[in-house]
Amino acid sequence: MRIEVKPELLRWAGERSMIERAALEERFPRLREWEERETLPTLKQVEAFARFTHTPVGFLFLAQPPEEPLPIPDFRTIGLARLHRPSPDLLDTIYLCQQRQDWYSEFARTEREEPLSFVGSATIASDVVATAAKLREVLKFSLEERRLMPSWTEALRRFIELADNAGVLVMVSGVVGSNSHRKLDPDEFRGFTLADPLAPLIFVNGSDTKAAQMFTVAHELAHVWLGASGISDEQASAMDQEGVERWCNEVAAELLVPSEMFRREYNTKSDIESEMQRLARLFKVSTLVVLRRMFDSGGLQLDSFHAVYSAELRRLMEIPAKSGGKFYLTLGARASKRFTRALVVSTLEGRSTYTEALRLLAFKGMSTFRELGQTLGLAV
């Protein structure tokens, strides 16, 4: 059975997918014929095209291409210019996180959990140092504990764990759902926040370097304190932002490395490389954050800062990523340990369906769910 699909919708879906035209034509050799109406595709071919381009199949039967604005404020910029339309990968990740947040918010209400007082407790007029100190207090993310950790990567893991324990659903993943073929692009976004008094959620792009992720977590937590949802591409090198993003960056840097303590420890007479490494070990943060604090303290001029930062970022990106370990042990970071445990318990108690649980966890089979439950110490 042949199906009528408007050429402009086929072209829109292809462009929206951000898949190279050559790859589309290799997968669908008659694509050009469909666009020129020399022949019509079958229903199976339309469905296959929709899957390949990550397009809801119903969109291909609309009268015209739909508008797909981001469902949350967009703080991403190149310089001071807003970015292009979002990719399907970004949109689908936000939609999945919104569904998870909606579920947990309802769960929290049924469990009579109290709204989190820190959500929306600050404004961009709030003092940066005082706000950062409050974040450390709420998260129990003390400098003393960090200094005893073996590395800053361990400090990052603990940072995420403490935020999750405080009530923030922290999700770190480099793919859409659990689809390893849909890798998220850190050049498109580094993280986003979905503010909510019962279920604040932050998502960190796990495809980004571990070093960059530490600053992203801190930046998105500052968004939670503002009660401001939004998507960001900020990193420690950002200088030209305004308003919300500038304030969040300043709070993030102060949270990770207090300025007063940094000035006491920073030896401006030492060479940049050795001092950068020493301070990273001392504060248990990434070298990128240390470089930002060197600039903030006046130890680096802007041109030197950008040059050294870019070189260090390139070095870090060339370091091979370590294996993520067992799937079930890393899922807590990918979908928030707090969220995952609540969903599994709710499902086992019969309050949520297995179908809903599999959808929210992006699982395809019950065997995966059972093993997850056993890993969490729950009988399945």
VEXDREN-2710 file (C-alpha; in Angstrom, 1 decimal):
% VEXDREN-2710
k/r/px/py/pz
1/MET/0.0/0.0/0.0
2/ARG/1.5/3.4/-1.1
3/ILE/1.1/6.4/1.1
4/GLU/0.9/10.1/0.2
5/VAL/3.5/12.1/2.2
6/LYS/4.1/15.7/1.4
7/PRO/7.7/16.3/0.1
8/GLU/8.2/19.3/2.4
9/LEU/7.5/17.0/5.4
10/LEU/10.1/14.5/4.2
11/ARG/12.7/17.2/3.7
12/TRP/11.8/18.8/7.1
13/ALA/12.2/15.4/8.9
14/GLY/15.6/14.9/7.2
15/GLU/16.9/18.3/8.2
16/ARG/15.4/18.1/11.7
17/SER/17.3/14.8/12.3
18/MET/20.6/16.5/11.5
19/ILE/21.6/13.3/9.7
20/GLU/23.8/13.8/6.7
21/ARG/21.9/13.8/3.4
22/ALA/24.2/11.1/2.0
23/ALA/23.4/8.8/4.9
24/LEU/19.7/9.3/4.4
25/GLU/19.9/8.5/0.7
26/GLU/22.0/5.5/1.4
27/ARG/19.4/4.2/3.8
28/PHE/16.5/5.2/1.6
29/PRO/17.6/5.0/-2.1
30/ARG/14.2/6.3/-3.3
31/LEU/14.1/9.3/-1.0
32/ARG/14.6/11.7/-3.8
33/GLU/11.9/10.0/-5.9
34/TRP/9.5/10.4/-2.9
35/GLU/10.4/14.1/-2.6
36/GLU/9.8/14.7/-6.3
37/ARG/6.6/12.5/-6.2
38/GLU/7.9/10.2/-8.9
39/THR/6.8/7.4/-6.7
40/LEU/5.2/7.0/-3.3
41/PRO/6.6/5.2/-0.3
42/THR/4.8/2.3/1.4
43/LEU/3.5/2.5/4.9
44/LYS/6.4/0.4/6.2
45/GLN/8.9/2.6/4.4
46/VAL/7.3/5.7/6.0
47/GLU/7.5/4.1/9.4
48/ALA/11.1/3.1/8.8
49/PHE/12.0/6.7/7.7
50/ALA/10.3/8.1/10.8
51/ARG/12.3/5.7/13.1
52/PHE/15.6/6.5/11.3
53/THR/15.1/10.2/11.6
54/HIS/13.7/10.0/15.1
55/THR/10.5/11.7/14.0
56/PRO/7.0/10.9/15.4
57/VAL/5.4/9.1/12.5
58/GLY/2.2/11.2/12.8
59/PHE/4.2/14.3/12.1
60/LEU/4.8/13.0/8.5
61/PHE/1.0/13.2/7.8
62/LEU/0.5/16.8/9.0
63/ALA/-0.5/19.6/6.6
64/GLN/2.8/21.3/7.2
65/PRO/5.9/20.9/9.3
66/PRO/5.2/21.6/12.9
67/GLU/7.0/24.1/15.1
68/GLU/9.0/22.5/17.9
69/PRO/10.1/25.1/20.4
70/LEU/12.1/24.0/23.4
71/PRO/9.7/23.4/26.3
72/ILE/12.0/25.2/28.7
73/PRO/13.9/28.5/28.5
74/ASP/17.0/28.4/26.3
75/PHE/20.1/30.1/27.7
76/ARG/22.5/28.7/25.1
77/THR/24.4/31.2/23.0
78/ILE/27.3/31.5/20.6
79/GLY/28.7/34.9/21.7
80/LEU/25.4/36.6/22.4
81/ALA/23.4/35.0/19.6
82/ARG/20.8/32.3/20.2
83/LEU/21.4/28.9/18.8
84/HIS/19.6/27.1/16.0
85/ARG/16.6/24.8/16.6
86/PRO/17.1/21.8/18.9
87/SER/17.9/18.3/17.7
88/PRO/15.6/15.4/18.2
89/ASP/18.1/14.0/20.7
90/LEU/17.8/17.0/22.9
91/LEU/14.1/17.3/22.6
92/ASP/13.5/13.6/23.4
93/THR/15.9/13.8/26.4
94/ILE/14.0/16.8/27.8
95/TYR/10.6/15.1/27.2
96/LEU/11.8/11.9/29.0
97/CYS/13.1/13.9/31.9
98/GLN/9.8/15.9/32.2
99/GLN/7.9/12.6/32.3
100/ARG/10.3/11.3/35.0
101/GLN/9.9/14.6/37.0
102/ASP/6.1/14.4/36.7
103/TRP/6.1/10.9/38.0
104/TYR/8.3/11.7/40.9
105/SER/6.4/14.9/41.8
106/GLU/3.2/12.8/42.1
107/PHE/5.0/10.1/44.1
108/ALA/6.4/12.8/46.5
109/ARG/2.9/14.1/47.1
110/THR/1.5/10.7/47.9
111/GLU/4.4/10.1/50.2
112/ARG/3.6/13.5/51.9
113/GLU/7.1/14.9/51.2
114/GLU/7.5/18.5/52.0
115/PRO/8.5/21.0/49.3
116/LEU/12.2/21.7/49.2
117/SER/12.8/25.1/50.8
118/PHE/16.0/25.9/48.8
119/VAL/14.2/25.7/45.4
120/GLY/13.7/29.3/44.3
121/SER/15.3/30.7/47.5
122/ALA/17.7/33.0/45.7
123/THR/17.6/35.7/43.0
124/ILE/20.3/37.0/40.7
125/ALA/20.6/39.9/43.2
126/SER/21.5/37.4/45.9
127/ASP/25.1/37.6/47.2
128/VAL/27.2/35.0/45.3
129/VAL/29.5/34.1/48.2
130/ALA/26.6/33.7/50.7
131/THR/24.5/31.6/48.2
132/ALA/27.5/29.3/47.5
133/ALA/28.0/28.8/51.2
134/LYS/24.3/27.9/51.5
135/LEU/24.6/25.4/48.8
136/ARG/27.5/23.7/50.5
137/GLU/25.6/23.7/53.8
138/VAL/22.5/22.1/52.2
139/LEU/24.4/19.6/50.2
140/LYS/26.9/18.9/53.0
141/PHE/29.6/19.2/50.3
142/SER/32.4/20.3/52.7
143/LEU/35.9/21.2/51.5
144/GLU/37.3/19.1/54.4
145/GLU/35.6/16.0/53.1
146/ARG/36.7/16.7/49.5
147/ARG/40.3/17.1/50.5
148/LEU/40.4/13.6/51.9
149/MET/39.2/12.1/48.7
150/PRO/41.7/10.3/46.4
151/SER/40.8/12.4/43.3
152/TRP/38.5/15.1/41.9
153/THR/36.7/12.4/39.8
154/GLU/35.7/10.8/43.1
155/ALA/34.7/14.2/44.4
156/LEU/32.4/14.6/41.4
157/ARG/30.8/11.2/42.1
158/ARG/30.2/12.3/45.7
159/PHE/29.0/15.7/44.6
160/ILE/26.2/14.1/42.5
161/GLU/25.4/11.7/45.2
162/LEU/25.0/14.5/47.8
163/ALA/22.8/16.5/45.5
164/ASP/20.6/13.5/44.9
165/ASN/20.4/12.8/48.7
166/ALA/19.3/16.4/49.2
167/GLY/16.3/15.9/47.0
168/VAL/17.6/17.0/43.6
169/LEU/17.1/14.4/40.9
170/VAL/20.5/14.3/39.2
171/MET/20.7/12.5/35.9
172/VAL/23.9/12.1/33.9
173/SER/23.8/10.4/30.6
174/GLY/25.5/10.6/27.2
175/VAL/22.7/9.0/25.2
176/VAL/19.0/9.4/24.7
177/GLY/17.3/7.1/27.1
178/SER/19.3/3.9/26.9
179/ASN/19.9/4.0/23.1
180/SER/23.6/3.8/22.6
181/HIS/23.1/4.8/18.9
182/ARG/21.8/8.2/19.9
183/LYS/24.8/9.9/21.5
184/LEU/24.2/13.4/22.9
185/ASP/26.3/16.2/21.5
186/PRO/28.0/18.4/24.2
187/ASP/28.5/21.1/21.6
188/GLU/24.7/21.4/21.5
189/PHE/24.1/21.5/25.3
190/ARG/25.9/20.6/28.5
191/GLY/23.0/20.4/30.9
192/PHE/19.5/21.6/31.8
193/THR/17.4/22.2/34.9
194/LEU/13.7/21.5/35.4
195/ALA/12.8/23.5/38.5
196/ASP/10.1/22.1/40.8
197/PRO/9.6/22.5/44.6
198/LEU/9.0/18.7/45.1
199/ALA/11.1/17.2/42.3
200/PRO/13.8/19.6/41.0
201/LEU/15.8/17.8/38.3
202/ILE/19.1/18.5/36.7
203/PHE/20.4/16.7/33.6
204/VAL/24.1/16.6/32.7
205/ASN/25.3/15.6/29.3
206/GLY/27.5/12.6/30.0
207/SER/29.2/12.8/26.6
208/ASP/31.0/15.9/27.9
209/THR/34.4/15.5/29.6
210/LYS/34.3/14.6/33.3
211/ALA/36.2/17.8/34.0
212/ALA/33.5/19.9/32.4
213/GLN/30.7/17.9/34.1
214/MET/31.8/19.1/37.5
215/PHE/31.2/22.7/36.6
216/THR/27.9/21.8/34.9
217/VAL/26.5/20.1/38.0
218/ALA/27.4/23.2/40.1
219/HIS/25.9/25.6/37.4
220/GLU/22.6/23.7/37.2
221/LEU/22.3/23.5/41.0
222/ALA/22.5/27.3/41.0
223/HIS/19.6/27.2/38.6
224/VAL/17.7/25.1/41.2
225/TRP/18.4/27.8/43.8
226/LEU/16.9/30.4/41.5
227/GLY/13.9/28.1/40.7
228/ALA/14.7/28.8/37.1
229/SER/14.3/26.0/34.5
230/GLY/16.5/26.2/31.4
231/ILE/19.0/24.6/29.1
232/SER/22.7/25.7/29.2
233/ASP/25.9/25.2/27.3
234/GLU/28.0/27.1/29.9
235/GLN/31.5/26.0/30.9
236/ALA/34.1/27.4/33.2
237/SER/35.5/29.5/30.4
238/ALA/32.3/31.5/29.7
239/MET/32.7/35.2/30.1
240/ASP/30.2/37.0/27.9
241/GLN/26.9/35.9/29.4
242/GLU/24.5/38.1/31.2
243/GLY/21.9/37.9/33.9
244/VAL/20.9/34.4/35.0
245/GLU/23.9/32.6/33.4
246/ARG/26.5/35.0/34.7
247/TRP/25.1/34.6/38.2
248/CYS/24.9/30.8/38.0
249/ASN/28.5/30.6/36.7
250/GLU/29.8/32.9/39.6
251/VAL/27.9/30.8/42.2
252/ALA/29.2/27.5/40.6
253/ALA/32.8/28.7/40.7
254/GLU/32.4/29.9/44.3
255/LEU/30.7/26.7/45.4
256/LEU/33.6/24.6/44.0
257/VAL/36.5/26.8/45.0
258/PRO/35.8/29.6/47.5
259/SER/37.5/32.7/46.4
260/GLU/38.9/33.7/49.8
261/MET/40.5/30.3/50.3
262/PHE/41.8/30.2/46.8
263/ARG/43.6/33.5/47.1
264/ARG/45.4/32.2/50.2
265/GLU/46.5/29.0/48.5
266/TYR/47.3/30.4/45.0
267/ASN/51.1/30.9/44.4
268/THR/51.2/33.4/41.6
269/LYS/55.0/33.0/41.3
270/SER/54.7/29.3/40.4
271/ASP/54.3/28.2/36.7
272/ILE/50.8/27.8/35.6
273/GLU/50.9/24.0/34.8
274/SER/52.3/22.8/38.1
275/GLU/50.2/25.3/40.1
276/MET/47.0/24.2/38.2
277/GLN/47.7/20.6/39.0
278/ARG/48.5/21.3/42.6
279/LEU/45.4/23.3/43.3
280/ALA/43.2/20.8/41.5
281/ARG/44.5/18.1/43.9
282/LEU/44.1/20.4/46.9
283/PHE/40.5/21.5/46.2
284/LYS/39.5/18.2/44.4
285/VAL/38.1/19.9/41.4
286/SER/39.0/19.7/37.7
287/THR/41.9/21.7/36.3
288/LEU/39.4/23.7/34.2
289/VAL/37.7/25.1/37.4
290/VAL/41.1/26.0/38.8
291/LEU/42.0/27.9/35.6
292/ARG/38.7/29.8/35.9
293/ARG/39.6/30.7/39.5
294/MET/43.1/31.8/38.5
295/PHE/41.5/34.2/36.1
296/ASP/38.9/35.4/38.6
297/SER/41.7/36.2/41.1
298/GLY/43.7/38.2/38.6
299/GLY/46.4/35.7/38.1
300/LEU/45.7/35.3/34.4
301/GLN/44.9/37.8/31.8
302/LEU/41.9/37.1/29.5
303/ASP/44.0/36.1/26.4
304/SER/46.3/33.9/28.4
305/PHE/43.3/32.3/30.2
306/HIS/41.6/31.4/27.0
307/ALA/44.8/30.0/25.5
308/VAL/45.6/27.8/28.5
309/TYR/42.0/26.7/29.0
310/SER/41.7/25.6/25.4
311/ALA/44.9/23.7/25.6
312/GLU/43.9/22.0/28.8
313/LEU/40.5/21.1/27.4
314/ARG/42.0/19.5/24.3
315/ARG/44.3/17.5/26.6
316/LEU/41.4/16.3/28.7
317/MET/39.4/15.4/25.6
318/GLU/42.2/13.2/24.3
319/ILE/42.3/11.1/27.4
320/PRO/40.4/7.8/26.7
321/ALA/37.2/7.5/28.6
322/LYS/37.1/4.7/31.1
323/SER/34.5/2.0/30.9
324/GLY/31.3/2.9/32.7
325/GLY/31.2/-0.4/34.5
326/LYS/28.2/-2.6/35.0
327/PHE/25.0/-1.2/33.6
328/TYR/23.0/-1.6/36.7
329/LEU/25.6/0.0/38.9
330/THR/25.8/3.1/36.7
331/LEU/22.0/3.5/36.2
332/GLY/21.8/5.4/39.5
333/ALA/23.8/8.2/37.9
334/ARG/22.0/7.9/34.5
335/ALA/18.4/8.2/35.9
336/SER/19.0/9.4/39.5
337/LYS/19.3/6.9/42.3
338/ARG/16.5/8.6/44.2
339/PHE/14.1/8.4/41.2
340/THR/15.1/4.9/40.2
341/ARG/14.7/3.4/43.7
342/ALA/11.3/5.2/44.2
343/LEU/10.0/3.9/40.8
344/VAL/11.1/0.3/41.5
345/VAL/9.6/0.3/45.0
346/SER/6.3/1.8/43.6
347/THR/6.2/-0.8/40.9
348/LEU/6.8/-3.7/43.3
349/GLU/4.1/-2.4/45.6
350/GLY/1.6/-2.3/42.6
351/ARG/1.2/1.4/42.6
352/SER/2.9/1.8/39.3
353/THR/2.7/-0.6/36.3
354/TYR/5.6/-2.4/34.9
355/THR/4.9/-0.9/31.5
356/GLU/5.2/2.6/33.0
357/ALA/8.4/1.7/34.8
358/LEU/10.0/0.2/31.7
359/ARG/9.1/3.3/29.7
360/LEU/10.5/5.8/32.3
361/LEU/13.7/3.8/32.7
362/ALA/14.0/3.3/29.0
363/PHE/14.2/-0.5/29.4
364/LYS/12.9/-2.9/26.8
365/GLY/12.5/-6.1/29.0
366/MET/11.5/-7.3/32.4
367/SER/14.9/-9.1/32.9
368/THR/16.6/-5.8/33.0
369/PHE/14.1/-4.5/35.5
370/ARG/14.6/-7.6/37.7
371/GLU/18.4/-7.3/37.7
372/LEU/18.1/-3.6/38.6
373/GLY/15.9/-4.4/41.5
374/GLN/18.3/-6.9/42.8
375/THR/21.2/-4.5/42.5
376/LEU/19.2/-2.0/44.6
377/GLY/18.7/-4.7/47.2
378/LEU/15.0/-5.1/46.4
379/ALA/13.2/-8.4/45.9
380/VAL/11.8/-8.6/42.4
END
